[in-house]
């Protein structure tokens, strides 16, 4: 009973840590994309069409 509970709690911790890691890496990736001048130019070009 106790080992089953620890397995479930470990699974929840692993899932939560994977989610946090994924969010952190994706936000860092988006931040790096936002900093790149090429991406900024693409965004400017995309939004200038609507202006």
Residue frames relative to the residue before (quaternion, step in Angstrom):
aa qw qx qy qz dx dy dz
X 1.0000 0.0000 0.0000 0.0000 0.00 0.00 0.00
X 0.6882 0.4801 -0.2846 0.4635 3.54 0.88 -0.95
X 0.6598 0.5051 -0.3197 0.4554 3.59 0.94 -0.83
X 0.6192 0.5308 -0.3456 0.4641 3.59 1.05 -0.70
X 0.6526 0.5137 -0.3173 0.4578 3.58 0.98 -0.79
X 0.6617 0.4919 -0.3141 0.4707 3.57 0.96 -0.81
X 0.6157 0.5370 -0.3523 0.4565 3.60 1.04 -0.68
X 0.6632 0.4968 -0.3060 0.4687 3.57 0.94 -0.88
X 0.6724 0.4865 -0.3103 0.4635 3.59 0.89 -0.85
X 0.6293 0.5188 -0.3357 0.4713 3.60 1.05 -0.69
X 0.6269 0.5343 -0.3306 0.4607 3.56 1.05 -0.78
X 0.6571 0.4993 -0.3101 0.4719 3.58 0.94 -0.85
X 0.6476 0.5067 -0.3226 0.4688 3.59 0.96 -0.80
X 0.6515 0.5125 -0.3170 0.4609 3.57 0.94 -0.86
X 0.6614 0.5037 -0.3102 0.4611 3.56 0.93 -0.87
X 0.6627 0.4990 -0.3055 0.4674 3.58 0.95 -0.86
X 0.6708 0.4900 -0.3108 0.4619 3.58 0.92 -0.85
X 0.6209 0.5235 -0.3443 0.4711 3.59 1.06 -0.68
X 0.6447 0.5178 -0.3200 0.4624 3.57 0.99 -0.82
X 0.6609 0.4993 -0.3037 0.4708 3.58 0.92 -0.90
X 0.6536 0.5131 -0.3107 0.4615 3.56 0.96 -0.87
X 0.6522 0.5110 -0.3105 0.4660 3.58 0.97 -0.85
X 0.6580 0.5028 -0.3103 0.4669 3.58 0.93 -0.87
X 0.6624 0.5124 -0.3102 0.4500 3.57 0.94 -0.89
X 0.6946 0.4695 -0.2912 0.4608 3.57 0.84 -0.92
X 0.6636 0.4947 -0.3227 0.4590 3.58 0.97 -0.78
X 0.6518 0.4965 -0.3328 0.4668 3.60 0.98 -0.71
X 0.6300 0.5154 -0.3328 0.4762 3.59 1.05 -0.70
X 0.6404 0.5232 -0.3199 0.4625 3.56 1.02 -0.82
X 0.6664 0.4893 -0.3000 0.4759 3.58 0.95 -0.86
X 0.6242 0.5314 -0.3373 0.4628 3.57 1.06 -0.73
X 0.6589 0.4989 -0.3044 0.4736 3.58 0.97 -0.88
X 0.6286 0.5216 -0.3348 0.4698 3.58 1.04 -0.73
X 0.6606 0.5127 -0.3053 0.4555 3.56 0.98 -0.82
X 0.6648 0.5067 -0.3029 0.4577 3.57 1.11 -0.61
X 0.6157 0.5704 -0.3617 0.4060 3.58 1.13 -0.55
X 0.4977 -0.6895 0.4382 0.2913 3.61 -0.86 0.92
X 0.5901 0.5754 -0.3748 0.4246 3.59 1.10 -0.63
X 0.6735 0.4910 -0.2907 0.4698 3.54 0.92 -0.94
X 0.6260 0.5322 -0.3381 0.4589 3.58 1.03 -0.74
X 0.6565 0.5060 -0.3110 0.4650 3.58 0.97 -0.81
X 0.6264 0.5252 -0.3353 0.4684 3.58 1.04 -0.76
X 0.6567 0.5016 -0.3107 0.4697 3.57 0.96 -0.85
X 0.6401 0.5180 -0.3296 0.4618 3.57 0.94 -0.84
X 0.6666 0.5048 -0.3011 0.4584 3.55 0.93 -0.87
X 0.6563 0.5139 -0.3142 0.4544 3.56 1.00 -0.82
X 0.7453 0.4036 -0.2372 0.4748 3.58 0.89 -0.86
X 0.5807 0.5792 -0.3930 0.4159 3.59 1.15 -0.33
X 0.5602 0.6004 -0.3916 0.4152 3.60 1.18 -0.44
X 0.7038 0.4619 -0.2668 0.4693 3.55 1.01 -0.81
X 0.6066 0.5680 -0.3600 0.4240 3.58 1.16 -0.47
